[in-house]
């Protein structure tokens, strides 16, 4: 009798818990619906009725966890066909391998210690599905090693993961997911040295004379500064917290922001020494920024005729540019005689503050969307340089190497 009572109570509370989760799921979908329907700029490739119908359809589903909810919402956002409308990356568990793309090919750069001998192999298929078909469902290569991603799109239906790889010959790796977890103990490719543009990532901007002081390298990691943030704060009457939220940075970073005007003055003071013949401006790896921060810098650059020439001024780009970095690269291209160097890409270009965030109250997912209608634009570098796997392993920056040789 006691056993029956216990089971009844168990199923009762289980049903209550399930019902609560379902209510929260529906509440999040309603939040998304009411917020997006107010924003006309979002509905360029998707009608409002299509959006509503999709959400109503999802209300009838019963996602078992947050990860399943994440991919279902991703499917909704894909209706808009705008890369700028996206759900912020969540910290979901990975399978014991990682993939990176180099010059159109995909390589294993991390893998379970049991398969360390296959590190660096070219990966062709996951569970017999071609890698390019997998990537039709996502723009983020990291997703290829997320179990819930593969399950949601039915690329993985068993407890065994099959990786088709190519070394000297084609091979098949079978990973038993029941016995192997990604606990951080993965064999990893460590480049022989850190490329120049990935050094000093904690600094918002820095410069260095290279090639015996003949060229000046200027790295922009963040397109923000103390002066710019203060100007925005004063003009819009924002609090420090509101300012941090507007530019998607931590509050402490508002307080500790470095001054860019002083940096600019010192940088251009160096160009009075005529041994500096070229200026390289690198916006790769820049995640946030605003072109207005560069007004003084651009003004000084326009007046420096000796450097503001196609054979003297270069902008470095790659296929991983953020929206803000793309906008800054185009800004330099528009207002100077800079030559673009790197990889061809098509991307949306906008300042960081032109991307708003909606927080779904129960899942706490961040949904990012533009406050204007931004069209994707293309950058076609004048000087092309692609990143190969061999260059990655050796810590070589092909873009910097290419332009030094010009």
Order of alpha helices (4+ residues) and beta strands (2+ residues): alpha-alpha-alpha-beta-beta-beta-beta-beta-alpha-alpha-beta-beta-beta-beta-beta-alpha-alpha-alpha-alpha-beta-alpha-beta-alpha-beta-beta-beta-beta-beta-beta-alpha-alpha
